[in-house]
Amino acid sequence: MARTIRRAVIPAAGLGSRLLPLTKATPKEMLPVGDKPVIEHTVRELVASGITDITIVVSGGKSLIQDHFRPNPALVEHLRADGKQAYADAVDEVAELARHGHITYLDQHGPYGNGTPVLNAARNAGDEPMLVLWPDDVFVAEVPRAQQLIKAYEATSCPVLALLPMNPADSHRYGVPVVKEDLDDGLLRITGLVEKPKPEDAPSAFAAIGGYVITPGIIDELREQTRRWYEHRTGEVYLTDAINAYAGSRAVYGQVIQGRWYDTGNPADYLVAQFAHALTHPEYGPILRRLARDLDAQAPPAS
């Protein structure tokens, strides 16, 4: 029987270089999507999926993340004294979210690469499986992405990757899974990932996007990668490399996620995420649609 997943790690130590200069002083994880910073969307998804132990791996200059989730009784008291109950409740709710998720923070230590924060967090996990979600993804789904991954893990007791159908022309942007077997309901047995292949070389029509269930075997592969890095001091430690090494002899699965994915890691996609979120708002949506119609009517005809 698969062990219950209660832990998750959010790697939040990146520089946000694709969004500079916006991220020069503000961590990319704290940029807003709607009325919440993007990392709060990830934390809410985890808490809604039953996760009770969230580790956020940070680096220098990320104290705003801790400040956001830290309780602020003085601010709440001041808002209530001014009769601003809704604002006070909103501030209180974020602190409650952190309490339900039991958020702790770790400073990242080790080689460059997205495998390092996962290995940092795994030191507190023992032999438990963990969810890994990136803090610059927003998923809109009837069933949270994290919950869909947990269900796939419970059915297989194996590592699971979040997948989405992709346009074959976009294969050069993603890790593309090698699919061995389709088990229905979006669950696929995979034997590895090909990083950013040309369309003609893509082994399937799916893209691996930000979401994983990691088991102790994957952590062992990350430890081995890290050991080799300290011997040669070249390259980076990547989570996908560890998954590929593991999949060479053991079962790994992909779960095709039902929902919409918004990446906020680059300017164009961040604007799309902002706009899409605002369009669903009952007050802001009609205003933006009207603005778009007005701007479109004023645009000069195409030559």
N, C-alpha and C positions, 0 to 999 in steps of 0.2 A: 504493500500500500504506500502511495506517495506521501511524503511528509507534508504537513501543512506549511504553506509559505507565509511567514509573518514578517520577514525582513526585506528591505529594499535599499538600494544605494542610488543616489543621484550624483553623478560626477559633475561638479560645478567649479572646476579649477581652471578652465580654459580662458584664453585672453580675449576672445570675442573679436579677433583681428579682422574678420570680414565685415564687421559693423563699425569699424573705426571711422571717424573720431567719436561716434556716439558712445562707444564703450570705453573711452579713455578714462573717465572717472566713474561711470556707472556700470556695474557688472551687467553683462548681456542677460543674465538670468532675472534681473530686476526691471527690464524693459516691459512696459505694460502691453498686455493684450486685453482690450476692454478695460475694466476697472480693477484688474488684478495683474501683478507681475507674472511673467510667464512661468517662473518656477512654482508659483502658488497653484497654477493649473495642474502641474505634475503632482504636487503634494496632495491636492484634493482628489485626484484620480486614485492615488495609492490608498488614502484613507477610506474612500468609498469602496475600495476593493478588499477591505479587511486587513490592510497592512498596519501593524502596530509598532514597528521599529524601523525608522527611516534614518539612514546615515547620509548626510550631505558632505561630500568631499570638496573642500575649498582650497584656495591659495590666498596669498596676500592681496589686500584690496577688496576682499569680498565681505567685509563686515556688514554691509547693508543687508545682506541676506539674513544674517543673525538678527539684526535690528528689526527687520520686518516681522519675523515670527516671534520675537521676544514680547512677553506681556508688558503692557504700559499702563499700570493702574492710574497713574497721575493724569495721563491724557484722557482716559475713560471718565475719571471723576470730573475733570474740567468740562468735558463735552456734556455730561449729564447735568452738571450745574447750569450750563447754558441752555438746557432744554433740547440739545441735539441728540436725542435718543437713538435715532437711526445710525448716526455716525459712530456713537459710542458702541452700539451693538456690533457694527461692522469691525471695529478694532478688536473688540472682545472675541469675536468669532475667529479671527486669524490666530490669536493666542490659543484658543480652544482646539483649533485644527492642529497646531503644533503639539499640543498635549496629547491628543488622540493618536497622532502619528509618532509620538515620543521621539521627536527630532533631536539627533545629536550631530555634532560637526567634527570632522577630522581635517587636519592640514595634509595636503598631498605631499608624499615623500617617495622619491624613486625616479626611474627613467621617464622621459617623455613618452606619451602615448596614452590612449584611452583605456588600456588594460591596467595601468598603474592604480588609478583610484578604486577600481573594483577590487584589486588585490589588497589595497590599504583597508578597505571596509571589511573584507573577508576575514581579517584577523580576529574580529569580534563575533563571527558567525558560526565558528565550529564547523560541524558537518551539515549545517542547514542549507537548503537551497535559498537563493536570493533573486529578487527581481532587480533588474538594472534598467532605469529609464533616464534618457537625456533630458536636461532641463530647458532645452530650446525647442521642444516639440509640444504641440497642442493637438490633442485628439478630441473630436466631437463624435460621440457614439452613444447609442442607447444603452449598451452594456460597455462599461469602461474597458479600454484596451488591456489594462493590467488584469482585470477580471477574466478576460478572454484568454490571456496567457496562462493564468493560474489554472483555469479549467483544462487547458491542453496539457499542462504538466501533471495534473491529477489523473489524466487519462493515460499518461505514458511513463511517468516517473523519470523523465529524461529532460535534458536541456531543450529549451524551446526558443525560437526566434520569431519576432513579429514580422509578418510579410504583408505586402500589398501588391495587387496587380499593377503592372507598369506598361507604359508605352515602350515597345522594343527600341525605339529610337533614343530613349533616355537611359539605356543600360549603362552607358559610360559614367553615369552619376552615382551608381549604387553598387553594393555588393549583391550579386545575383546567385540564388541558391541552385545547387544541382539537385534536382528532385528525383528520388528513387521510386516513391510510391505515393499515390493519392488515396488517403484513407477516408475521404468524404468529410463534409462539414468544415472544409477549409483546412483540415489537418494533413500535413504532408511530411513524409519521411524524407530527409535530405542527407546528402553525404558530404556537403561542404559548400563553400562560397567562392565565387570567382569575383575578385574586386574590379569593378569598373570595366567590364569587357566591352569590346566593340559590339554593335548590334548583331552582326553576323556570327559572333562568337558567344553570345549570351546563352547559357545552358537552360534557361527557363524564362517565363514571362512574368516573374515575380521579383520584387525588390525587397531586400532586407532593410527595414527602417528601425527607428530607435525603440527597441524593447526586447528584453531577453529574460528568460529564466536560466540562471546560472547554478550549476551543481558543483559539488566538491571536486569532481574530476576536471572541470574547466579551470577551477582555481589551481589545481596541481599543474596544469599546463601553463598557466600564467606564471607560477613560481619558477618553472623550468625556463621559460622565456626570459624572465628577469635574471636568473642565474647566468644564462648565456650572455645577456647584455652586460653584466658587470665584468665578464671575462673579456669582452671585445669592445665595449663602449661604442657601438654603432647602431644606427637605426632607432626604432621606437618599439614599445611593447603594445601590441594591438590585441584587443579582445577577439577580433575575427580570426587572427592567426591561431589563438588558443582554441577557438571553436573548430577550426579546420583540422588542427592536430588531433583533437579529441574525436572528431567525426571520422577520422581515418580508420578507426577500429571499433567505435561504439556508436550507439543510436543517438541521433539528433533530429528534432522535429521543427517544422515551421508551422505557424498558425496564421492563416490569412485573416487579417483583422477586418471586422465589419465596422465602418465608420469613416470619417473624413480626417485626414492628416494635414496639419499645417506646420511647416518648418519655419522657425523664426531666425535661423542662423545667418541669413544674408539679407541685404536691404529689400530686394524685390519680394522675396517670400514673406518677410516680416510685414511689409505693407499689405500683402494679400491676407495674411492672418488677421491683421487689424481690421481691414475692411470687411472681411467675411464675418468676423465676430460682431462688429457694429451693426451689420445688416440684420442680424437676428434679434437685436435689441428692440423692444416695443416702442421706445421713444426715439432712439437715434436712427433706426432702420429707415423709417419713412423720410426723415430729413436727408439722409445720404442718397436715397433713391431719387428724390426730387433734385438734389444737387447734381447727380450724375446726368439726369435728363436735361437739366438746364445747360450744363457744360457741353453736353453732346449737341444740343441745338445750336449753341453758339460757335461750335467748331467750324473752321473753314472747310468747304467741300474738298474731298480728295482730288488731287490732280490726276 
